[in-house]
């Protein structure tokens, strides 16, 4: 299956999965870290939407 035509989200997800699997990080650690990342990016998005931060940050 080619990722050539996949959405950016799918491409990023595949890259992250490959990176995490190559480092043999335990699933529980990955999920805990992803929760932190999700909160961080949700806050960034909220800040961008409120105009207090540029999208690149």
N, C-alpha and C positions, 0 to 999 in steps of 0.2 A: 504494500500500500504506500503510495507516494504522498508526502506531505506538501508537495509543490503547490497544490491548490487549496490547502487547508487554511483556516482562519489563523490570524496571528495568535489568538488564544490557544488554539490546539498546538501550534508550533511551539509556543512557550511551554505549555504543559508537558509536551514530549521531551523537550530539552531539560526541563527541571527533573522529570522522572529519571531520565538517563543519568543526569548528574548525581542525583541522590542514590540511585541504585549502584552506580560505579564506586561510590564511597561507602557502600554498605551501611548506611545510616538506618538505625532501627525505625520501624514504622511509627511507633509512639513518639519518638523524637521529631520525626518529620511532621507529623500532624500537629504537635505542639508548636513547632516553629512556624508552620503555615498559618496557625491562628494568630500569631504575633504579626506576621507579614500582612495578613488580611486586615487586622485592626489598623496597622500603620498606613496601608494604602487607602483604607476607608477614610481615615482622618485626612490624608493628603487630598483625596477627592473632595471631601467636604470643604477643605480650605480653598481649593481651586474654585469650587462652585460659589463660595461666598466672596471670592475676589481677593482673598488675603495672601495668595501665593500663586506663583506661576506654575503651569502644568509640568514643567521639566523637573521640578524639585521633588 
